[in-house]
Amino acid sequence: MRKTLSDSLVALGKKDPNVILLTGDHGYSLFDDYRIECPDQYINAGVAEQNMVGLAAGLARSGFKPIVYGLSAFIPIRVLEQIKLDVAYDSLPVIFIGDGAGFVYSYLGMTHQSTEDIACTRSVPNLSVYSPADRFELEQCLNIAYKDRSPVYLRLGKADLGDLHCSLPNFNLGDLIALRQNNSKYSLISTGSMLSTAVKISDELNVDVDVWSVPFIKPINLSMVKSICRRSRAIIVLEEHSKFGGLGSVIAEISSASCPVKILQISVNDCFSEKCGSYDYLLKQHKLDYKSIYKNIFNFLQGF
């Protein structure tokens, strides 16, 4: 995904001289190609993320298309007030890329872990929230974000989990993408880094389960979600995010208002990481490892 991010940013920068990439002292190697190809369209704002968002807002007002990159613990969490007041309030076309969402920066402790970013950003008016799961979804999401004339938060999780699509899928803003569709009475809905686990588990279960990818948390295609809820006896939502305000909350809100269905939400409980360790270690601690998730889903489906 990181190479696709780099290649896509270079393509946008070469295509449009108004694209300006800003980073808060992060991602030097990631942006080597961009700095070579578009040297006058790159700004390192230093360790001053709040000022960087203000700078991006000013650039947007002047006709530029700013893309702001940082770790998701800082972009958007540290700068949420600036995103809200400087950018979203006037619906300025700024793309915010939050890299390493969830537990990716596991060894750096909870200060660098971001499991609340979807909840924070989707509650800000005018701000869209994208969450691609592989390099193909990322490329498509970035292209859609570029064409949008309002602010976008693009969330990136674990980057090396492999492809889930064979080619660039054709989808529109808000759409869900079917990865396994057998018209099953059970549906597994996931986003970002957890989608690869969802696909693997669906292949191992002894019952058919439809699997849906959600590259857009906000806006989301309401008719598609309602259709899934109506034809499902049960829905499982899997995400590397807090159980409060994330994808699970989105699906539950839509379901409860229009088409109630039993929902199992597998996500991060209301707690911080107490210890540091590898990414896989933290997933296990939060019961988001493959074994824990499989057991949770298997036991849930036994009730039907």
C-alpha positions, 0 to 999 in steps of 0.5 A: 500500500505504501508504494501505491500511495507514493505512486498515486501521489506522484501521479496526482502531483504531475497531473495537477501543479496545484497539488501540494503535499505537506508532511509533519516531519514524517515519511522521507523515504515514502516521499523520495519519488514525489520530491524528485518529480514534484520538488516545488509541490512539497512542504515539510512543516516540521513537528508542528501539525496544528500549524500545518493544517492552518497552512493547508487551509490557507493554500486551499483558499488560494486555489491549491489542492493540499494533501496533508500526511501524518501518523493517524495519532497526529493527523487527525487526532492531534489536529482535530480542532484545526480540521474542524475550524480551519478546514471543515467549517468552510468545506475546503478541499483538503485531503488528510492522510492518517497513516498507521491507524490502529495498532501499527505503531505498537512498539511506540506505545499508546501515544502512537496508537489510534483507535478513535480516529473514525469516531472523531472525524465522522462526527465533524460536519462536511468531513468525509472518512475513507478507509481502504483495505488494500492497494487497489482500494487505496488508489481508487479512494485517493482518486475519488478524494482528489475529485471531491471539493470538500475535506476528506480523511483517508485512514491507512492501517497495516500496509503489508497484509496483501491484496484483496482484489485482483484488479482495481475495483469499480466503485463509487463514493459511498459504495460497499464492495462484495468480496464473497457474495453467496446470498447467505443469511450471514454477512461479515462487514469489515474495513481497512486492515481487518478485511483480510482477516474477515476474508480468511475466516469466511473461507474457514467457517462451516457456513456460507458468509457474505463478506463486504468491504467498506472503503467509505465510512462517511458517506456510506451507501444507505440503500446498500447497507439496508439491503444487507441488513434486510436479507441477513439473519445476523451481521458481524462487523469487524474493525481495528477501531474502538467499539464506540463510533466506528464502522460497527456504530455506523451499521448499528445506527442504520439497522436500528432506524430501518431494518433491525438485525442481530449484530456482533461487533468485533472491535477494540474494547474501551481500554488502552494498550497496557503493554508495548510489543509487536503488532501481532502481540497487541492484536492478541491482547485486544482479542483481534488476532485470528484465533480470537476472532474466529472463536468469537464468530463461530460461537456467535453463529451457533445461536442461529 
